[in-house]
Amino acid sequence: MNWKRLFAGFGLVLALGACMAAAQSPTQPSSTVAQDATPALSAGATADLQDASGNSVGQVTFSENSDGKVVIIADIKGLDASGFMGFHIHEAGQCDTSGSTAFASAGEYFNPSGAKHPDEAGDLPPLLISDDGTGQVMVVTDRFKLADLFDANGSAIVIDADADNFANIPTRYGQADADTLKSGDTGARIACGIIQQDAVMTAG
């Protein structure tokens, strides 16, 4: 038997098979992504809360979910108070403690549409703080977009000493006064944080 001729023929068959397979195989797309095609991820926002003495008492984060609603998550630690407390977004990104009223610089509730309390965009459910000064809450709202918080003067989030009654005064107690209609009788502002946009990240 001529082994050289046999192996030569076998090699030719393999070469022809490889060529046919290459011709039938579809071209595979490249896995390389161009640098300028890198998608940008939406940035969230964060507010570091401080009490009137400048002590850190927690953090509030803001993000948008897939439905375009704003998700607000508060993690409170070390607050020198307990019980139900008012929890609102305010119209100005300032948390000044100077003057007779702490955090008055945050202005009124965030209310770009001019709605009445408790239908203002900045109205949030009361925050429940435990006896050890801790509390957590998650709120989902469609009353504003995250970008709305970053207007010319920014925004802040504030914790109040008393629970918001949302201007819900039973008629047997008479008519709600101007303060109740305006802010829900939430009392003094005891913590404040300026809402700051997080750095925009890119997926890569």
Secondary structure, 3 states (H helix, E strand, C coil): CCHHHHHHHHHHHHHHHHHHHHHHCCCCCCCCCCHHHCCEECCCEEEEEEECCCCEEEEEEEEECCCCCEEEEEEECCCCCCEEECEEEECCCCCCCCCCCCCHHHCCECCCCCCCCCCCCCECCCEEECCCCCEEEEEEECCCCHHHHCCCCCCEEEEECCCCCCCCCCHHHCCCCHHHHHHCCCCCEEEEEEEEECCCEECC
